[in-house]
Amino acid sequence: MQFPVYRKYPNNLSFFKIVDDRHFIEVKLTGRRAEVHPIEAKILPDMNFIQDMLKMEGGHWMESSAEEFSLHLASARAHRAGI
């Protein structure tokens, strides 16, 4: 598999950039806030979570794109900077 891979929840409130099989970045939208959460999978449940995203298991994931992820990441950074 070639990384990065982009996923999102169907409700468009969380966007994921899967960097490799142990790391991803989540941009989570809550109301008017956007938060960035870098995650390193150190335990099996977190590693399984990444594999589920990659395989789009259980209908919890949709494909996303670098452009869509970058748009929300920029929004989160602007919010943090107070812009």
BARO-332225 format. One record per residue: residue number from 1; x, y, z of N, C-alpha, C in turn; residue in one letter. Coordinates in Angstrom, 2 decimals, padded with zeros to 5 digits. Example, Ala and Ser with C-alpha at 12.3 -4.5 7.8 and 13.67 -1.06 7.14 Angstrom:
BEGIN
{r 1, {013.19, -005.69, 007.80}, {012.30, -004.50, 007.80}, {013.20, -003.30, 007.80}, "A"}
{r 2, {012.85, -002.25, 007.08}, {013.67, -001.06, 007.14}, {012.90, 000.03, 007.87}, "S"}
END
This chain:
BEGIN
{r 1, {000.84, -001.18, 000.00}, {000.00, 000.00, 000.00}, {000.89, 001.24, 000.00}, "M"}
{r 2, {000.46, 002.20, -000.77}, {001.21, 003.46, -000.85}, {000.57, 004.50, 000.08}, "Q"}
{r 3, {001.39, 005.09, 000.92}, {000.93, 006.09, 001.88}, {001.32, 007.47, 001.39}, "F"}
{r 4, {000.66, 008.53, 001.80}, {-000.47, 008.57, 002.73}, {-001.78, 008.14, 002.07}, "P"}
{r 5, {-002.71, 007.72, 002.93}, {-004.06, 007.34, 002.52}, {-005.01, 008.25, 003.29}, "V"}
{r 6, {-006.09, 008.68, 002.65}, {-007.02, 009.63, 003.26}, {-008.38, 008.98, 003.43}, "Y"}
{r 7, {-008.95, 009.16, 004.61}, {-010.28, 008.64, 004.93}, {-011.04, 009.72, 005.70}, "R"}
{r 8, {-012.35, 009.52, 005.77}, {-013.21, 010.40, 006.57}, {-014.41, 009.59, 007.04}, "K"}
{r 9, {-015.07, 010.11, 008.09}, {-016.33, 009.52, 008.52}, {-017.43, 010.00, 007.58}, "Y"}
{r 10, {-018.47, 009.20, 007.38}, {-019.55, 009.61, 006.48}, {-020.23, 010.92, 006.88}, "P"}
{r 11, {-020.17, 011.30, 008.17}, {-020.82, 012.54, 008.61}, {-019.96, 013.78, 008.37}, "N"}
{r 12, {-018.77, 013.59, 007.77}, {-017.85, 014.70, 007.44}, {-017.42, 015.51, 008.66}, "N"}
{r 13, {-017.27, 014.84, 009.81}, {-016.81, 015.53, 011.02}, {-015.40, 015.14, 011.44}, "L"}
{r 14, {-014.85, 014.09, 010.85}, {-013.47, 013.70, 011.13}, {-012.81, 013.29, 009.82}, "S"}
{r 15, {-011.60, 013.81, 009.63}, {-010.82, 013.54, 008.43}, {-009.48, 012.98, 008.86}, "F"}
{r 16, {-009.01, 011.96, 008.15}, {-007.82, 011.23, 008.55}, {-006.79, 011.19, 007.44}, "F"}
{r 17, {-005.55, 011.41, 007.82}, {-004.41, 011.19, 006.93}, {-003.62, 010.06, 007.56}, "K"}
{r 18, {-003.63, 008.90, 006.91}, {-002.90, 007.74, 007.42}, {-001.51, 007.81, 006.81}, "I"}
{r 19, {-000.54, 008.06, 007.67}, {000.84, 008.29, 007.24}, {001.54, 006.97, 006.95}, "V"}
{r 20, {001.33, 005.99, 007.82}, {001.87, 004.64, 007.64}, {001.04, 003.71, 008.51}, "D"}
{r 21, {001.46, 002.45, 008.64}, {000.64, 001.49, 009.39}, {000.64, 001.70, 010.90}, "D"}
{r 22, {001.35, 002.72, 011.38}, {001.39, 003.02, 012.82}, {001.08, 004.47, 013.17}, "R"}
{r 23, {000.87, 005.34, 012.19}, {000.66, 006.77, 012.45}, {-000.46, 007.33, 011.57}, "H"}
{r 24, {-001.29, 008.16, 012.20}, {-002.25, 008.93, 011.42}, {-002.50, 010.27, 012.10}, "F"}
{r 25, {-003.08, 011.17, 011.34}, {-003.46, 012.49, 011.85}, {-004.96, 012.63, 011.63}, "I"}
{r 26, {-005.66, 013.03, 012.68}, {-007.10, 013.27, 012.59}, {-007.37, 014.76, 012.73}, "E"}
{r 27, {-008.19, 015.27, 011.84}, {-008.75, 016.62, 012.00}, {-010.20, 016.41, 012.35}, "V"}
{r 28, {-010.56, 016.84, 013.57}, {-011.90, 016.62, 014.09}, {-012.64, 017.95, 014.16}, "K"}
{r 29, {-013.82, 017.98, 013.56}, {-014.65, 019.18, 013.55}, {-015.73, 019.05, 014.62}, "L"}
{r 30, {-015.79, 020.05, 015.50}, {-016.79, 020.08, 016.56}, {-017.38, 021.48, 016.58}, "T"}
{r 31, {-018.60, 021.60, 016.11}, {-019.19, 022.94, 016.01}, {-018.35, 023.79, 015.09}, "G"}
{r 32, {-017.89, 024.93, 015.59}, {-017.04, 025.80, 014.79}, {-015.56, 025.56, 015.06}, "R"}
{r 33, {-015.25, 024.60, 015.90}, {-013.85, 024.28, 016.23}, {-013.34, 023.15, 015.34}, "R"}
{r 34, {-012.05, 023.20, 015.08}, {-011.37, 022.11, 014.38}, {-010.11, 021.79, 015.18}, "A"}
{r 35, {-009.96, 020.54, 015.54}, {-008.82, 020.10, 016.34}, {-007.98, 019.11, 015.55}, "E"}
{r 36, {-006.68, 019.15, 015.76}, {-005.76, 018.24, 015.09}, {-005.20, 017.28, 016.14}, "V"}
{r 37, {-005.28, 015.98, 015.83}, {-004.79, 014.95, 016.74}, {-003.84, 014.02, 016.01}, "H"}
{r 38, {-002.53, 014.16, 016.22}, {-001.59, 013.18, 015.66}, {-001.58, 011.94, 016.57}, "P"}
{r 39, {-001.67, 010.77, 015.97}, {-001.78, 009.53, 016.72}, {-000.68, 008.55, 016.30}, "I"}
{r 40, {-000.02, 007.97, 017.30}, {000.92, 006.88, 017.05}, {000.33, 005.62, 017.69}, "E"}
{r 41, {000.11, 004.60, 016.88}, {-000.46, 003.35, 017.37}, {000.62, 002.55, 018.07}, "A"}
{r 42, {000.46, 002.39, 019.39}, {001.42, 001.63, 020.19}, {000.82, 000.34, 020.74}, "K"}
{r 43, {-000.51, 000.27, 020.73}, {-001.18, -000.92, 021.25}, {-002.05, -001.52, 020.15}, "I"}
{r 44, {-002.37, -002.79, 020.30}, {-003.09, -003.53, 019.26}, {-004.41, -002.88, 018.85}, "L"}
{r 45, {-005.25, -002.41, 019.78}, {-006.50, -001.79, 019.33}, {-006.28, -000.60, 018.39}, "P"}
{r 46, {-005.25, 000.20, 018.66}, {-004.96, 001.34, 017.78}, {-004.44, 000.87, 016.42}, "D"}
{r 47, {-003.63, -000.19, 016.42}, {-003.15, -000.75, 015.15}, {-004.31, -001.31, 014.34}, "M"}
{r 48, {-005.25, -001.97, 015.03}, {-006.44, -002.50, 014.36}, {-007.31, -001.38, 013.81}, "N"}
{r 49, {-007.40, -000.27, 014.53}, {-008.16, 000.89, 014.07}, {-007.60, 001.38, 012.73}, "F"}
{r 50, {-006.29, 001.47, 012.63}, {-005.66, 001.90, 011.38}, {-005.96, 000.91, 010.26}, "I"}
{r 51, {-005.86, -000.38, 010.56}, {-006.15, -001.39, 009.54}, {-007.60, -001.32, 009.08}, "Q"}
{r 52, {-008.52, -001.08, 010.02}, {-009.93, -000.92, 009.67}, {-010.13, 000.27, 008.73}, "D"}
{r 53, {-009.44, 001.37, 009.02}, {-009.54, 002.54, 008.13}, {-009.02, 002.21, 006.75}, "M"}
{r 54, {-007.87, 001.55, 006.69}, {-007.28, 001.23, 005.40}, {-008.18, 000.32, 004.57}, "L"}
{r 55, {-008.81, -000.66, 005.23}, {-009.67, -001.62, 004.53}, {-011.11, -001.13, 004.42}, "K"}
{r 56, {-011.40, 000.02, 005.05}, {-012.74, 000.60, 005.10}, {-013.76, -000.43, 005.61}, "M"}
{r 57, {-013.39, -001.06, 006.73}, {-014.21, -002.09, 007.36}, {-015.47, -001.52, 007.99}, "E"}
{r 58, {-016.55, -002.26, 007.90}, {-017.77, -001.96, 008.63}, {-018.56, -000.76, 008.16}, "G"}
{r 59, {-018.22, -000.18, 007.05}, {-018.98, 000.96, 006.55}, {-018.80, 002.24, 007.35}, "G"}
{r 60, {-017.76, 002.31, 008.18}, {-017.52, 003.49, 009.00}, {-016.66, 004.52, 008.31}, "H"}
{r 61, {-016.14, 004.20, 007.13}, {-015.16, 005.06, 006.48}, {-015.56, 005.36, 005.05}, "W"}
{r 62, {-015.12, 006.50, 004.59}, {-015.26, 006.88, 003.18}, {-013.90, 007.35, 002.69}, "M"}
{r 63, {-013.69, 007.22, 001.40}, {-012.45, 007.76, 000.85}, {-012.48, 009.28, 000.93}, "E"}
{r 64, {-011.33, 009.85, 001.14}, {-011.16, 011.29, 001.14}, {-009.98, 011.60, 000.22}, "S"}
{r 65, {-009.51, 012.84, 000.26}, {-008.41, 013.23, -000.63}, {-007.45, 014.13, 000.13}, "S"}
{r 66, {-006.28, 014.29, -000.44}, {-005.28, 015.18, 000.14}, {-005.83, 016.60, 000.19}, "A"}
{r 67, {-006.54, 017.01, -000.83}, {-007.09, 018.36, -000.89}, {-008.11, 018.59, 000.22}, "E"}
{r 68, {-009.01, 017.64, 000.40}, {-010.04, 017.77, 001.43}, {-009.40, 017.80, 002.82}, "E"}
{r 69, {-008.45, 016.91, 003.07}, {-007.77, 016.89, 004.36}, {-007.03, 018.21, 004.59}, "F"}
{r 70, {-006.30, 018.68, 003.59}, {-005.53, 019.93, 003.72}, {-006.42, 021.13, 004.00}, "S"}
{r 71, {-007.59, 021.16, 003.40}, {-008.54, 022.24, 003.63}, {-008.94, 022.30, 005.10}, "L"}
{r 72, {-009.26, 021.16, 005.68}, {-009.69, 021.13, 007.08}, {-008.50, 021.33, 008.03}, "H"}
{r 73, {-007.33, 020.85, 007.65}, {-006.14, 021.08, 008.45}, {-005.81, 022.57, 008.50}, "L"}
{r 74, {-005.91, 023.24, 007.37}, {-005.66, 024.70, 007.32}, {-006.67, 025.44, 008.19}, "A"}
{r 75, {-007.91, 024.99, 008.18}, {-008.95, 025.60, 009.01}, {-008.62, 025.42, 010.49}, "S"}
{r 76, {-008.14, 024.25, 010.87}, {-007.79, 023.99, 012.27}, {-006.61, 024.87, 012.68}, "A"}
{r 77, {-005.64, 025.01, 011.81}, {-004.48, 025.86, 012.13}, {-004.87, 027.32, 012.22}, "R"}
{r 78, {-005.75, 027.77, 011.35}, {-006.21, 029.16, 011.40}, {-006.98, 029.41, 012.68}, "A"}
{r 79, {-007.81, 028.45, 013.08}, {-008.58, 028.58, 014.32}, {-007.64, 028.70, 015.52}, "H"}
{r 80, {-006.60, 027.86, 015.53}, {-005.63, 027.87, 016.63}, {-004.87, 029.21, 016.67}, "R"}
{r 81, {-004.63, 029.78, 015.50}, {-003.89, 031.05, 015.43}, {-004.80, 032.25, 015.69}, "A"}
{r 82, {-006.10, 031.99, 015.79}, {-007.04, 033.07, 016.06}, {-007.41, 033.90, 014.84}, "G"}
{r 83, {-007.24, 033.31, 013.67}, {-007.57, 034.02, 012.43}, {-009.04, 033.88, 012.12}, "I"}
END
